[in-house]
Amino acid sequence: MVLVPVAIAGVACAYQLPFREYPGMEYNNFPLPADYRQPTEFIFARLMYPPSPYGMFGMRGGDWRRGYTSWTNDYPRADRHFIRALRRLTRIDVRSVEQPVNLDDGDDIYNWPFLYAEGTMELSEAQTNRLRDYLLRGGFFVIDDFWGSTAWEACAQTMHRLFPDRPIVDLTDNDSVFHAVYNLKDRGPIPGQWSLRSGRTFLFDGDHPYWRGIFDDKGRLMVGIWVNVDTGDSWEWADAPEYPERYSAMGIRIGVNHVVYALSH
């Protein structure tokens, strides 16, 4: 029984694309950890996507397939800080670097059980179909860091194209994803580092955080939608003395819960 999941993990690793890195909106020369080539059982995957014109960053940056568009917001610093926390707080064998994943890369998406994205996207029909199939086969997807009613409408449209027959629901304090490791009943606001300058804990008209999701037919949460929160920033700035520790602590706990939930449901 112990050998079966190990064997499956070995087969998956054999077909995964190798580590790759792209220029980010904020970082173009972030140092690689010394052990970044070390094989592991789990890799944190970040979705590459064509951006929606209604997102916070619009269509800026050129060809999304080359990086430096909205999918690279907080990348790779946020990912690597969260990975370090995931290594320290769980027994999951996590690679020290993330993996950018492109839905256009054939069947590669099926090798990554947990997929994370920031911002709003405008997926093609083929990309939408592949993401839907990935989720219905057991994959898990989190969307983070978009603010206000305009960005929410863009996200909701993407989700409706993805699952026209499944509702987006507000998660409750009793949902399992908030108790996978930590009991998170009072999640509060999670503003970004920008709040230190503005003094506000929200952007645009997104003054209240929402935790939403989409479930499959068996009651498994397969899409987590983090609305009006900047969890990515809470990871990215977790080592900055000026950024409030309580925001990073909550952001990391929420991320840990979702990863553990994704791997166990």
N, C-alpha and C positions, 0 to 999 in steps of 0.2 A: 504493500500500500504506500510505503514511503517512496519507493523507486518510481512509481508511475508518474507523479507530478514532476519529478526531476527529469525523467526521460522526455516528457512533453515540453518542458522548458528548454531542454537541449535542442529539440527539433525546431522550436520557434526561433531560438537564437541563430540557428544555422541559416535561416532564410531572411533574417532582418537585414535591412540596409546598414552599412557601417556608419559610425558617427560622422556627422557633418555639421558645419557651423556656417552661419550667415551674418552679414553685418546687421547690427541692430539699430534701432532709432536712437538709442542712448549710448551704446557700447560697440566699438569696433575692434577693440584689442583687449578683451577680457582674458586674464591668464587661465590656462587650462590646469586642472589639478594633476598632480604627478601620476595618479592611478587611473587616468581617464580611459585607458585602453583595457582595463581589467574587466573580464567577463563577469556578469552578475545575473541574478534571477529576474530582476525588475528594472525597467528603464522608464523614467518620467518622459512622456511624449508631449510635445507642443505642436498644435495644429498650424500648418501654413495655410493661408486662405486668401482669396481675392477680397479686398475690403469693401464694405458698403459705403456709398457716398454719404450716408446719413450718420456715420459713426463720428466719434470725437475727433478723429484724425482725418476723416474724409478719405479721398483717394490719393493722398500725397505719397510720394516716395518712388513712383515708377513701377517696375515689374515686381510684383509680390513674390515671384518665384526666385528672386535674387536677394530677398531680404529687404531691410530698411522700409518696410511698410508696417501697418498697424499690428500685424501678428507678432512683430518683434518688440512690441512695447514691454519694457522691463526685462527683456531677454538679453543675455542669458543669466544676468546676476540674480534675478528673482528665483529662477529655476534651481540654480546651484545652491543658493542659501536654503531653499526649501528641501532640497535633496539631503543636505547635511543634517537638517532637523529630522527628516524622516529616518535617516540612518541612526540617529542618536535616540529617537523616541520609540522606535519599533524594532522588531527583529527582521524586517524585510531587507534582503540583500539588494541594495540599490546602487546602480552605477553612479559615479560621481558627476557625470555630465548628462544633460538632457538630449533628446532626439527630436529635431524638427521633422514632422511627418506631412507629406503631401498626398492628398487624396488621389492625385493623378498618377501616382507611382504604382499602378497595377494593384496587386493584392497586398502590398506592404502594410497597409493600415491594419490588417488582421493580426499582425504580430505584436501590437501594442495594446494591452488591456485597459489602459487609462490614458485619456487624451484631454489636454487642457488648452484653452484658448482665452485670449483677452480681446475685447472689442467686438464690433459687429461685422458681419461678413455677408458676402453676396455670392453664394455658391452656384456653380453651373448645375444643370440637370444631372449630368453624370456624377458630379461630386456629391450632390444631394442623395442620389440613389445609393452610392457606395457607402456614405456615412450612415444612412438608414439601415442598410444590410449589416454593417459592422455592429451597430447598436443592438439590432434584433438577434444577432448571434452571440451576444453577451458582452459587448464592449461598453465602455462608460465614457461619458463626455461631460466636461465642466466648461461653462462659459462665464467669464469673470470680467470685471472692470469696464462696465459701460453705465452711463449715467443719464437720467432724465427721460422724459416721455418720448422724445423723438428717437433716441437710441433704443428704447424699449420696443417701440413699434417696429423698428428695423429687425430687432432680434425676434420678435413674435412672428413676423412674416417669414423669416428663415425657418423657424420651428414649425410653422404651419405647412410650409412646403415639404419639410422633412417628415412630419407626421400629421397629415391633414385630418386624420380620424382620431387623434389622441389629444386630450386637453393638456394645457399647461396648468398645473395646480400649485397653490401656495403650500409649502411644506409646513408641518406643525412641529411643535416642540417634541412630540411623541414619535416622530418619524425616526426609523432605525439609524439613518445616516448621521443623526446628531448624538448617537450613543454608541457608535462603533468602537471607539476607544475612550473618548472624553464625553461626559454629559454636558451638552452645550445648549442650555435653555435660554440664556441671556446673551445673545450674540452681539447686540449693539451695533453701532456704526463702526466701519473700518475705513477711515479716510486715508488718502495717500500722503506722501511726503509734501506735496503741494499745500496741504492744509496748514503747515507751519508758517507759510508766507501769507496765506489768505485769512487764516483764523476761522475758516468755515470747514465743517466736516462733510460737505457735499458739493457737488457740481451741478450747474444748471438748475432744474427743478426736481432733482433727485434727492430730496431731503429725508427720505425714509428707506432703509434697506429692506429688500425682499429676498427670500430664499425660496425659489420655485423649482419645479422639476417636471419631468415626463416619466411615466411608469410604463412597463411592458404588461402583457396580459397576465403574468404571474405575480404582479405586484412589486417587481424589482425596479427600483429607481435606476434609469439608464441615462438621463440627462439632468445635470445639476445646473441651475441658472442663478448666478449670484448677481443680483440687481442692486445698483447704487452702493456698491462697496468696491474698494480697491485692494483686494486681498493680495494681488501681485506686488503692489507697493509695500505691503506689510511684510512680505518676504524679502523683497529687494533691500529694504532699509532696516532689516532686523538687527544689523550690527552698527547702526548709526546712533550715537548717544543722544542726539537731539530728537530722534523719532520716538514717540511714546511706546514704551515696552508693551503696554496692555493691548495695543492694536496688533503688534507682531505676534504676541502670545495667542491671541484669538485667531488671527489669520492662519497661523501654523497649525493650531488644533483643528480648525475647520478643514484644512487641506489633508491632514493626517487621517481624520475621520473618513473623508471621501475616498482616499486611496484604499484604506483598509476595507471599507464597505465594498468598493469596486472589486477587490480581490477575493472577497468572501461571499458575495451574493451573485 
